[in-house]
Amino acid sequence: MTVTFTLLALAVGATAGLAVLVVDELRREARDRLPRCTTCGELHPRHAAHR
């Protein structure tokens, strides 16, 4: 039983670690993506000057 619980704990730990990596990657992609402007609707960097 101890071996089974140890393997289960390792699997849960590996799953949690993988979830953290996936969430971090998704946040990084969202931060690097050009946002859609709420004023003109175009895609451009934040705080862009509008003419």
C-alpha positions, 0 to 999 in steps of 0.5 A, a space after each residue: 500500500 505504501 508504494 501505491 500511495 507514494 506513486 499516487 503522491 508523485 503523480 499528483 505532484 507531477 500533475 500540479 507542476 504541469 498545470 503551473 507550467 501550462 498556466 504560466 505559458 498561457 499568461 505569458 502568451 496573453 501578455 505578449 499578444 497585441 490587445 484589441 483597442 477599445 477605441 478604434 478596434 484595431 490591434 496595436 500596442 498598449 497606450 498607442 496614440 490615436 490620431 
